[in-house]
Amino acid sequence: MQTRQQPVAVPELQTDRLRLRGHRRDDFDTLARIWADERVVRFISGRPSTRNESWTRLLAYMGHWQALGFGYWAVEDRQTGTYIGDVGFADYKREITPPLDGIPEIGWVLAPEAHGKGFATEAVAAVLAWGDRIFPGDLTVCLFDPQHQASIRVAEKNGFSKRCDASYRDQPTLIMHRSRPMVV
């Protein structure tokens, strides 16, 4: 993965229905509400995030871009301008087997009111297209609770397939991978 030493502006991405932009401080209350919702965190951490944890998450989203030149975008509904979630790439330095060092890890989370509308599939597709142009390798991974069927479907719709079963933080974890599509 590439790294950058100078501050980088988060590129704006647009789809038919979404605008993906850099996070702002004024996203905090909505981000904290999303991450405190049990429906959102059920398959991620299993417990709602505190406001402190959400603040740390927001700062990490912003800092990822500055430290590494990639990160998470805030997802907005273009029709309403409402911030509805987060999608992007990270390097979490996970202690997991198999190791994921050097492989971009994509993740996403949406507010419950945005579930079931195809927004996650659309946002992930836009972010993967960006990553396909930016990252030097051809592999991307994502990790899930093996029971998280909605996110597994989003991943499959975007070309991911099962790589292996693993354990992360003593929890069963599904690792999926995607190779960059060949351009002809």
N, C-alpha and C positions, 0 to 999 in steps of 0.2 A: 504494500500500500504506500502511496505517496504521503509525504509529510511536508508541511510548509512552516517556515519560520516567521513570516510576516503576516499581519492580520489579513484575513480574507473576507470579502463580502459574500454572503450566502446568495447563490444564484436563485432567482425566482423561476419557478416552473409553473406552467399552466396546462390544465387539461380542459375538456369541455365544461366540466362542472366544478373544478377545484383550482385554487391558487395555493401553491406551496411557497412559503417565504421563511425568512429567518425568524426565530423567536424574539419576542420583545418582553420587557419587564411587565408590561400591562397584560400579557398572556397569563400571568401567574394565577390569578383567582380561578380562571377557567381550567387551567392545567391542574391545579390543586383539587378542584371539584371532580375532574375526570378521574384522577388517580386515587381519589378517596372513595370511588364508587365500587362496591363489591362486585358488580357485574363486569366491570372492566378488569379488575385485578384477580378475579377468581382463578384464572389459568396462568397468571404471571407470577405474582408473589404469594397469592392466597390470602393476603390481608390488605386492607386499605392503607394507602400512604398517608403519613402525617403531613401537615403543611410544611414542616421543616424538610422532610424527605422530598416533597415536591419542589421546594425552592432549590434544593441541591440538584435535583434532576434538571430544572430549567437552566441553572448555571452550567451544568455539564453539557446540555445541548448547545448552549452558546460557545462554551469553551472548546468543544470538540472541533468546531470549524476553525477556531483560531490556532489550535495546537496541531491539527492534522490536515486541514484543508478539505474536510468532509464532515458530515454529521447529520443531524435530524432537522427536518423542516417542520414548521407549523402548518397544518392543513386548514384551509379556509374554504367554506362553501362559497363559490363565486356569486351565487344568486343572492345570498343574504349577508355575506361578509363575516359570517360567524366562524370563529376558531373552533374546529371540531376534533382536533387530535394531532398526532405526531407520527411522522414516518421518516426513516432515514437509515444511514449507515453508521456503525460504531466499531470501535476497537476496544472491547471491554477487558482485555487481558485476562480472559476467563481461564481458570484452572480446570480444564476439562480434557478428557480423552475421548476421541482423538483431539490433539491440539488444533486450534483454529488460527494460530499465529499467521499474520500476513494475509488472511482471507477476509474481505469485507463482510460484515454481518449486518443484514438488514432486519429491521423491526418496525412494528407499527402498533398504534393504539388509537382507538376512536371513542368519542363520547357515545354512551348508549343510544342517544337519539339519532346518531348517524349510522348505527348498525343496520345491516340488512339492505342497504341501498346501493351496494356496489362501489362505495367510496374507497374502501380499503384497496380493492383490486385495482381501481383506477389510479390511486396515489402510488401504490407500489410499482405499477407499470411505468409511471413517469420517472420515479426515482431510479429504477433499474436502467432505463434508457440513458439517464444521466451517468450512472455508474459505468455503463458499458463504454462510454466515451472517455471516462476519466481514469479508471483503474487499469493498471498494466496487466494484471492476470485475468484469466477468463472465468474464475470461480467466485460465486457468492454463496453464503450460507445463511440460514435462519434456524432458530431454536424454538421449540415449543414444548409445552406439556403435551404428551401424546393424546390427551383427551380433548384438546382444544380444536375441535373439528372445524369451526368457522375460519380460524387462521390457517389451518392446514389447507382448506379449500382455496383461500386467497393465494397461498403459496403455489399450489398446483396450477391454478389458472395463470400464474406468472412464470411457469416453466420449471418450478422446483420439484424435485423428487426426493424420496427418502434416501438419505446417505447411511444413517445408522441410528441405533438406539444408544443412549448414553445416560450418564447420571451427572447432574449438576446440583451442587449444594444438597446432596443426598436425596434428590428428587429425580424420578424418571424423566428423561429429556429426549425428545426426538430432534435429530439434526437432519435438516434437509439441505440440498445443494442445487445449484443451477449453474450451468455453463453458459457463457455468452453465446447467443445465437450466431451462427456463421452468416456473414453477409456475402451474397452472391452477386 
